[in-house]
Amino acid sequence: MKKTEETLEEQKMKIYDENKKLKKMFCNQCGRQLRTENGMLMEAAYEGRQNFGYFSHKDGVTHSFDLCEACYDKLIGTFAIPVTEKEEFEWQAE
């Protein structure tokens, strides 16, 4: 692979193999490669997606990004009003 192709590949937040299995995933904030194994993300990450609508200057635009847990914690630490937190486990799902 040429150096420019490698650079372009690394700028994507998610890279999939030919079978559409997750190969690599990166934090958009710090750029760290998150741990993946057999097509699965093996650590916590926040996957954000926003479709902007009519009253936005970004009408018709969708933003998406991924954050590692450390960058997510830094982001929410800047909020004037803290996030709502609820402890929930998979086996307790409604």
N, C-alpha and C positions, 0 to 999 in steps of 0.2 A: 504494500500500500504506500502511495506517495505521502510525503509529509503533509501536504495541503489537505489530502483526504482524511488523514488521521486527525488533523486539527478540526476539520469540519465535523467529523464523527464525534469528537469529544465535546463539541458545543451543544449537542443534543442532550436533553435531560433523560431520555429513555432510548435505549438501543435494543432492538429485537433481532434474533437470529432468523434464518431462512424458514424456520417452522413457527415463527411468530411467538417464540418463547423469549421472555425478558433475559437479555444478555448482560446489559449494564444499565445502571441508573445513577444519576448525579443530582446532588443538591444544587438548586439554582442559585442559592445565596453564597455558599462557600466553595462550591465546585467539587466537593469531595465525592468520590465514587462510593456509593452505598453497596453493602454486601449483598450479593445475589448468589443463589445456588440452585441449579436445576430449574431455572426459569422463575424462581420465587425470590421475592425480596425478603431478606433474612434479618431485617432490623426495622424499627419503627420509622415511619416517614409520613409527612403531611402532604397530601395531594390536593392542591387548590385549583379550582376552575371557576371562572366567572364569565357569564354571557352578559355583555352590556346591552342595555335596552334603549328605548326611545329618549329618555330624559338624560342620557349620558352623552358626553362628548365623544365617547367611543362606541356609539350606537352601531350594532351589527358586528362588533368585534368580540372575540372570545380570548381570554387570557388563561393560561394554565401554567402551573409551576409545581415543583416538588421541593420540600425542605426536609433536611435531616432533623432528627429530634433536637439536637443542640441549637440549630438555627431557629427552629420553631419556638423553643423555649425563650431564646433571645427576643424574637419578634413579639410574643405575647407579653413579655416582661416590660415592653414599652407602652402597653395599653393603659389609658387613663381609667378605664373601667375593666376590671379583670374578666377573663373568660369565665363562663359558667362551667363548673366542673361536676361531673356525676360519675361515680365509680360503677362500672358495668363490666360484667364478664360474659364471654360467649355462651356459657352454659346457662346464663340467666336471661338471655335474650327473649323478648316477648314474642 
